[in-house]
Amino acid sequence: AGMPDPQDRMHADILRIARQVPDDLLAPFLIMARAAQDGLPCPDDDELAQVYGTSSPGRIRRLLDHLEKSGLIVVRTDFGGRRSVGIPELGLATAPLDA
């Protein structure tokens, strides 16, 4: 997920939270957490699918739903259809991604 120094305080916080994430969902979670940390747009479905190892948009929707029900993320869609993902425990959110 592009964390060259896991001892860095911000990376350590992400990795601490990531311990709660099931192994198969870890890569997509880390990509979204890094985007939130850096103020970047939410990764699109294609990027999430690639790191998750699928091409199914339905699986990505279920992945996001599962992470949200687990309290690890909050998915928001604005009136323009732009998605952003918040990481409540970090107090961070991605920038909106155009739908």
C-alpha positions as MATLAB code, in Angstrom:
seq = 'AGMPDPQDRMHADILRIARQVPDDLLAPFLIMARAAQDGLPCPDDDELAQVYGTSSPGRIRRLLDHLEKSGLIVVRTDFGGRRSVGIPELGLATAPLDA';
ca = [
       0.000    0.000    0.000;
       3.008    2.259   -0.354;
       4.080    2.448    3.276;
       7.867    2.568    3.108;
       8.294    3.069    6.857;
       5.765    1.109    8.945;
       7.251    2.723   12.071;
       6.154    6.185   10.881;
       3.417    7.375   13.252;
       0.760    7.791   10.551;
       1.559    4.419    9.000;
       1.600    2.801   12.428;
      -1.933    4.095   13.083;
      -3.193    2.606    9.816;
      -1.486   -0.713   10.531;
      -2.926   -0.783   14.062;
      -6.454   -0.430   12.682;
      -5.679   -2.911    9.908;
      -5.253   -5.662   12.499;
      -9.069   -5.709   12.706;
      -9.433   -6.279    8.948;
      -9.789   -9.835    7.618;
      -6.719  -10.864    5.604;
      -8.603  -11.095    2.307;
      -9.860   -7.500    2.687;
      -6.583   -6.028    3.871;
      -5.165   -4.747    0.560;
      -8.287   -2.763   -0.417;
      -8.546   -1.338    3.120;
      -4.910   -0.232    3.097;
      -5.286    1.416   -0.321;
      -8.312    3.391    0.913;
      -6.619    4.300    4.210;
      -3.537    5.568    2.393;
      -5.686    7.633    0.028;
      -7.484    9.143    3.038;
      -4.179    9.844    4.765;
      -2.828   11.609    1.685;
      -6.084   13.460    0.878;
      -6.377   11.671   -2.459;
      -9.608   10.654   -4.172;
     -11.203    7.396   -3.165;
      -9.805    4.526   -5.247;
     -12.208    3.605   -8.016;
     -13.847    0.201   -8.337;
     -11.280   -0.937  -10.915;
      -8.338   -0.171   -8.615;
     -10.053   -1.838   -5.659;
     -10.906   -4.851   -7.830;
      -7.307   -5.164   -8.967;
      -5.860   -5.241   -5.441;
      -8.705   -7.513   -4.296;
      -8.028   -9.918   -7.160;
     -11.392   -9.730   -8.892;
     -13.081   -8.097  -11.832;
     -16.553   -8.234  -10.296;
     -18.159   -4.880   -9.418;
     -20.580   -6.782   -7.166;
     -17.726   -8.122   -5.075;
     -16.372   -4.610   -4.623;
     -19.795   -3.388   -3.460;
     -19.951   -6.292   -0.987;
     -16.391   -5.561    0.163;
     -17.240   -1.923    0.878;
     -20.490   -2.958    2.562;
     -18.696   -5.476    4.785;
     -16.003   -2.989    5.818;
     -18.690   -0.400    6.553;
     -20.816   -2.803    8.622;
     -17.654   -3.691   10.549;
     -17.217   -0.005   11.437;
     -13.861    0.249    9.700;
     -14.969    2.665    6.991;
     -17.845    4.999    6.201;
     -18.848    5.277    2.555;
     -20.426    8.558    1.505;
     -21.926    9.462   -1.841;
     -22.728   13.113   -2.441;
     -25.602   14.464   -4.533;
     -23.354   14.399   -7.600;
     -22.738   10.662   -7.167;
     -19.141   11.138   -6.020;
     -17.933    8.520   -3.510;
     -15.630    9.205   -0.598;
     -14.536    6.845    2.150;
     -13.912    7.868    5.731;
     -11.752    6.001    8.213;
     -13.492    6.959   11.470;
     -10.776    5.727   13.796;
      -8.228    7.942   12.030;
     -10.568   10.899   11.585;
      -9.643   10.988    7.891;
     -11.520   10.691    4.617;
     -10.622   10.386    0.979;
     -11.435   13.149   -1.426;
     -14.561   12.412   -3.491;
     -14.195   10.242   -6.576;
     -16.272   11.147   -9.588;
     -18.738    8.347  -10.270;
];
